[in-house]
Amino acid sequence: MSIQRQLTNERMSQIVSHNGTVYLAGQVGDDFDAGIEQQTREVLANIERLLDLAGTDKQHLLSATIYLNDIEAHFAGMNAVWDQWLPKGAAPARATVEAKMAKPSILVEISIVAALP
């Protein structure tokens, strides 16, 4: 089975699909001046857009890796938005870790793996 890449540049692809599985590059929000809740909403909107482009949706999530720049300060706020966004019965395997971000104003980054329906 071939590997399909979408939204690709010389360094990375936003979407890679192979053998019925979709891998998304880590997504960040658009407004780096926003708080954790708004940045999380923006990240999840980007994820939904990319999943749709890849031919799948959030009902088919397999795995999520969530990076927070300050886990103690932002875990609850991120989870409040995540819990509202996630469809009932579709919880993926998930890890949440604290990480130094590319810019200090990035509060959250999320990487997703999903199945194709």
KAPESUL-V521930 format. One record per residue. RES is the residue in three letters. SS is DSSP state (2 for helix, 1 for strand, 0 for the rest). PHI is phi as a letter, one per 20 degrees, with the letter a starting at -180 (none if undefined). D_CENTER is the distance of its C-alpha to the mean C-alpha in whole Angstrom. Layout:
res->RES ss->SS phi->PHI d_center->D_CENTER
res->RES ss->SS phi->PHI d_center->D_CENTER
This chain:
res->MET ss->0 phi->none d_center->25
res->SER ss->0 phi->e d_center->24
res->ILE ss->0 phi->e d_center->21
res->GLN ss->1 phi->d d_center->19
res->ARG ss->1 phi->d d_center->17
res->GLN ss->1 phi->c d_center->16
res->LEU ss->1 phi->l d_center->15
res->THR ss->1 phi->d d_center->17
res->ASN ss->0 phi->c d_center->19
res->GLU ss->0 phi->f d_center->21
res->ARG ss->0 phi->d d_center->19
res->MET ss->0 phi->a d_center->15
res->SER ss->1 phi->d d_center->14
res->GLN ss->1 phi->f d_center->11
res->ILE ss->1 phi->c d_center->11
res->VAL ss->1 phi->c d_center->14
res->SER ss->1 phi->d d_center->15
res->HIS ss->1 phi->b d_center->18
res->ASN ss->0 phi->l d_center->20
res->GLY ss->0 phi->n d_center->18
res->THR ss->1 phi->c d_center->15
res->VAL ss->1 phi->d d_center->12
res->TYR ss->1 phi->d d_center->10
res->LEU ss->1 phi->d d_center->7
res->ALA ss->0 phi->f d_center->8
res->GLY ss->0 phi->g d_center->6
res->GLN ss->1 phi->d d_center->5
res->VAL ss->0 phi->c d_center->8
res->GLY ss->0 phi->f d_center->10
res->ASP ss->0 phi->d d_center->13
res->ASP ss->0 phi->d d_center->16
res->PHE ss->0 phi->f d_center->16
res->ASP ss->0 phi->e d_center->19
res->ALA ss->0 phi->f d_center->17
res->GLY ss->0 phi->f d_center->17
res->ILE ss->2 phi->f d_center->14
res->GLU ss->2 phi->f d_center->14
res->GLN ss->2 phi->f d_center->14
res->GLN ss->2 phi->f d_center->11
res->THR ss->2 phi->f d_center->9
res->ARG ss->2 phi->g d_center->10
res->GLU ss->2 phi->f d_center->10
res->VAL ss->2 phi->g d_center->6
res->LEU ss->2 phi->f d_center->6
res->ALA ss->2 phi->f d_center->9
res->ASN ss->2 phi->f d_center->8
res->ILE ss->2 phi->f d_center->5
res->GLU ss->2 phi->f d_center->9
res->ARG ss->2 phi->f d_center->11
res->LEU ss->2 phi->f d_center->9
res->LEU ss->2 phi->f d_center->10
res->ASP ss->2 phi->f d_center->13
res->LEU ss->2 phi->f d_center->14
res->ALA ss->2 phi->e d_center->14
res->GLY ss->0 phi->n d_center->16
res->THR ss->0 phi->c d_center->14
res->ASP ss->0 phi->b d_center->12
res->LYS ss->2 phi->f d_center->10
res->GLN ss->2 phi->f d_center->14
res->HIS ss->2 phi->d d_center->13
res->LEU ss->1 phi->f d_center->10
res->LEU ss->1 phi->d d_center->12
res->SER ss->1 phi->b d_center->10
res->ALA ss->1 phi->c d_center->7
res->THR ss->1 phi->d d_center->7
res->ILE ss->1 phi->d d_center->7
res->TYR ss->1 phi->d d_center->10
res->LEU ss->1 phi->d d_center->12
res->ASN ss->0 phi->f d_center->15
res->ASP ss->0 phi->b d_center->17
res->ILE ss->2 phi->f d_center->16
res->GLU ss->2 phi->f d_center->20
res->ALA ss->2 phi->f d_center->19
res->HIS ss->2 phi->d d_center->16
res->PHE ss->2 phi->f d_center->15
res->ALA ss->2 phi->f d_center->17
res->GLY ss->2 phi->f d_center->16
res->MET ss->2 phi->f d_center->12
res->ASN ss->2 phi->f d_center->13
res->ALA ss->2 phi->f d_center->15
res->VAL ss->2 phi->f d_center->13
res->TRP ss->2 phi->g d_center->10
res->ASP ss->2 phi->f d_center->14
res->GLN ss->2 phi->f d_center->15
res->TRP ss->2 phi->f d_center->12
res->LEU ss->0 phi->f d_center->12
res->PRO ss->0 phi->f d_center->15
res->LYS ss->0 phi->g d_center->18
res->GLY ss->0 phi->n d_center->18
res->ALA ss->0 phi->d d_center->15
res->ALA ss->0 phi->f d_center->13
res->PRO ss->0 phi->e d_center->12
res->ALA ss->1 phi->f d_center->13
res->ARG ss->1 phi->b d_center->11
res->ALA ss->1 phi->c d_center->12
res->THR ss->1 phi->c d_center->12
res->VAL ss->1 phi->c d_center->13
res->GLU ss->1 phi->e d_center->15
res->ALA ss->0 phi->b d_center->15
res->LYS ss->0 phi->f d_center->17
res->MET ss->0 phi->e d_center->15
res->ALA ss->0 phi->f d_center->16
res->LYS ss->0 phi->c d_center->17
res->PRO ss->0 phi->f d_center->18
res->SER ss->0 phi->e d_center->17
res->ILE ss->0 phi->e d_center->14
res->LEU ss->0 phi->e d_center->13
res->VAL ss->1 phi->b d_center->9
res->GLU ss->1 phi->c d_center->7
res->ILE ss->1 phi->c d_center->3
res->SER ss->1 phi->d d_center->4
res->ILE ss->1 phi->c d_center->5
res->VAL ss->1 phi->c d_center->9
res->ALA ss->1 phi->c d_center->11
res->ALA ss->1 phi->e d_center->14
res->LEU ss->0 phi->e d_center->16
res->PRO ss->0 phi->f d_center->19
